[in-house]
Amino acid sequence: MTAVLDCVIIGGGPAGLTAATYLGRFRRNVLVIDKGWSRAKWIALSHNLPGFPEGISGVDLLARMREQARRYGATLEHGTIETLYRADDGLFLAKMGQNTILARTVILATGVVENNPPVTHVAEAVKDGLIRTCPICDGFESIGKKVGVLGNGEHAAAEALFIRTFSSQVSLLLPTGEIALSLETRAALAAARVEIFQVAVGSVAMETDGVTAVAVGDGVTHRFDLVYSAFGIVPQTMLAIAVGAAVDTANRLFVDGHQETSIPGLFAAGDLVRGLNQIAVADGEAAIAATAIHNRLSKILAQPEPSTAGLSSSRA
Ligand SMILES: Cc1cc2nc3c(=O)[nH]c(=O)nc-3n(C[C@H](O)[C@H](O)[C@H](O)COP(=O)(O)OP(=O)(O)OC[C@H]3O[C@@H](n4cnc5c(N)ncnc54)[C@H](O)[C@@H]3O)c2cc1C
């Protein structure tokens, strides 16, 4: 007979790996399936993660988190869950190629996908700190610098205003086309002395020590120390939506105080849930979800035996 896991975690970024460590330490049999595109991999050096005053790279952090989860018995596998289904008896079936994984509960920790700016060599520019995506993460490292914010409409405008906390030289670079900014937003930008330029995105170029962009109209080349990209993200909630979980208008999942979605037994943690895309938030949500799952299973199942720390993933 096919064994049933206590929990399958879909996604092995900070949220999924934190949940795996917690569930492993609760002596639950837990499997993490990850396709390996964590946004954390883009972090050259994070300075806002509690406990790492000298900073830590995303690659390093993920390696440490994987080691910690494995140490407590979690099984980690590379792969992609293509479909998720909840049977009438409440068990979840997750399909990965020819394999079907059976689990009593699921934590969806699939994150979001960044809409990259349409400029060449984005990965290198992010690594070099010339293109940035998250002012909450690294706005502090922009203090006193000349900053451009490249992106669409109100979202980019809000980001430019936020960055005024760190720099008095902030410009909003709107790609050519319709400029959908309200009068109120324009007034707020003017009050904060944020200049607005329309630029052809193709003119945005990476230099060794900065970024240049050519303004449409007068053709003047403007130079910035760095540019924040503000083209938004796409929450990876498709598996949950297919099971029937409720989402908001931005496709973010609704969860209760225990991180449970509107589908019983389906939990979610990390970037795909809320707007504050931060590792500390992902870790906290994962800890809440994992503890709720353990408590839930403790009520309906006998306590796990001390000898069940070793795990095996279950396949039909
Ligand atoms: C350039 C950059 C700098 C950043 N700097 C900081 C910082 O300094 N501090 C900070 O707190 N945050 C920072 N962040 C944000 C941080 O990376 C995210 O908040 C964090 O990675 C979210 O973790 P997560 O586990 O929710 O999602 P992710 O880390 O994105 O992990 C999701 C995982 O799920 C996998 N997946 C998706 N779908 C499937 C599927 N169907 N089957 C299997 N696997 C799947 C993905 O491939 C991925 O590996 C930064 C982000 C970027 C891009």
The ligand as an ORCA input file, in Angstrom:
! r2SCAN-3c Opt
* xyz 0 1
  C      17.277     40.714     -5.971
  C      16.507     40.340     -4.717
  C      16.998     40.733     -3.482
  C      16.291     40.407     -2.343
  N      16.810     40.774     -1.132
  C      16.189     40.435     -0.005
  C      16.719     40.787      1.267
  O      17.787     41.384      1.367
  N      15.993     40.460      2.377
  C      14.800     39.788      2.309
  O      14.186     39.509      3.350
  N      14.280     39.422      1.118
  C      14.934     39.720     -0.033
  N      14.399     39.361     -1.240
  C      13.086     38.670     -1.255
  C      13.254     37.167     -0.910
  O      14.108     36.567     -1.861
  C      11.887     36.489     -0.913
  O      11.030     37.161     -0.009
  C      12.006     35.018     -0.504
  O      12.841     34.298     -1.373
  C      10.599     34.392     -0.468
  O      10.695     33.043     -0.126
  P       9.592     31.991     -0.628
  O      10.028     30.688     -0.057
  O       8.244     32.489     -0.364
  O       9.721     31.986     -2.227
  P      10.973     31.613     -3.142
  O      12.238     31.869     -2.419
  O      10.793     32.314     -4.437
  O      10.855     30.042     -3.342
  C       9.806     29.447     -4.056
  C      10.305     28.134     -4.619
  O       9.186     27.356     -5.112
  C       9.578     26.773     -6.341
  N       8.380     26.394     -7.098
  C       7.461     27.200     -7.695
  N       6.490     26.465     -8.268
  C       6.794     25.161     -8.030
  C       6.169     23.932     -8.357
  N       5.019     23.882     -9.055
  N       6.757     22.769     -7.970
  C       7.921     22.788     -7.265
  N       8.556     23.934     -6.921
  C       7.991     25.106     -7.277
  C      10.408     27.869     -6.997
  O      11.181     27.372     -8.083
  C      11.243     28.329     -5.817
  O      12.422     27.548     -5.663
  C      15.072     39.672     -2.418
  C      14.584     39.271     -3.674
  C      15.294     39.601     -4.808
  C      14.756     39.137     -6.156
*
